[in-house]
Amino acid sequence: MDKASEVIFSLEPVSFHYKKDLDPEAVPQFGLVAEQVAKVDSDLVARDAEGKPYTVRYEEVNAMLLNEFLKEHQAFVEEQRKVQEQGATIARQQEQIDALTAGLQKVSAQLQAGRPGPQVVLNN
């Protein structure tokens, strides 16, 4: 399926109510408009005897949604791996910084110890 499922990004979900004779309680519904879906990808609709879009083939849309979800999940897993790798790199670099700082302090202390104290010059 690979990139074929990317067509779902062009679909526009809608909310609607069925006519009162079909649903007297007017429960809100959510879905896709077959005519709009047909403009995006005609394979995602079933047609009536006259060839007009009749209904959305939601089983196809669901498979595409699953494919896109799995692709996003894989990308997320890869990003998590990179974050862990970067965390390990940062920890190693911090250890190196700490070791270099300690070494610099040691050398600095040795230099201070080896310096003669301030000398006083007398002008007579």
N, C-alpha and C positions, 0 to 999 in steps of 0.2 A: 504494500500500500504506500509506503514511504511518503512521498510528497503529495500524492493524490488526495490525502485527507486534509490538506491545507485549505481545501475549498470551503471547509466549515467556517473559516474565519470571515467569509463573505456573507454568511447567512445572518439574517436579522430576526431573532426571536420576538414574538409578540404576545401580548395578553389579550384575551377576548372572552366573550360570553356567547354561548349557543343561543339560538332563538328560543323564545319562551315555550314554544310547542315541543322542543326537544329537551329543554332543561328549565322547568318552571321556577326553580330556585335560583337560577342565574349564577351558578358557581363559577368563579373566575377560572379560566383555562389558560394554559401557556403552550406555545408551540411555534410552528412555522407556517407561513402561507405558501401553499403548493405552487401558485403562479410565480411568486418571487423566487422560490427555490429552483424552479424550472429554468429561470433566467440565469442562475448561477451554475447549475449542473443538472441537465435534463435527466440524467440517470438516477437522480435522487427522488423522482416523483413517479407515481403510477398514473396512468392516463385512462380516461373513460373511453367509451366506444367511439366518440367523435375525435379522440386524440387530444383532448384538453386535459391539463393537469387536474387530477382528481384528489390525490392525497400524497402526503410526503411518505417516503419509504424510511421510516424512522429506524428500522433495523440497520440500514446502511449508514445513516447519520450516527447512530450509536457506535458502530464499529469504527467510524472515522474519529469520533470523540475519544474512544479508547486508545486508538493509535496515537493521537496527538497527546493525550495524557501520558502514555508510556514514553513518548519522545521527551516530553518535559521532565518526567521523573528521572529519566536517564541523564539528562542535562543537569538536573539538581544533584544527583548522586555524584557526578563528575565534579561539580563545583564544591561539594562537601569534601571530596578527596583532596582537591587543591587547597582548600582552607586548612585542612589538617596538615598537609605538607608544608604550607607556609608557616603554620604554628610551630612545627618542628624546626624549621629553618630559623625562625625568630628566636626560639629557645637556644639553639646552638650559637647564634650570633651574640645573644646576651651573655652566654658563658664566655665567649671570646672577649667581649668588651670588658667583662668583670676581670678576667685574667690579665688583659692588657693594662687595665687601670691599676690593679694590684702591682704589676711589674713596674709601672711608671712611678708609683708612689715609693716603691722600694729603691729604685734608682735615684729618685729625688732625695730621699732620706740619706742615701750614701753620699751624694754630692754635698749635701748640707753638712754632714759630719766631717767630710774631708776638707772643707774650706777653713782657712784660718779666720779667726774672729776679726772684728773690725780693728784696724790699727790706728793708733793716735799719732799724729805727726805734731811735733813741737817745733815751733819757730822761735828761736832765740835771737 
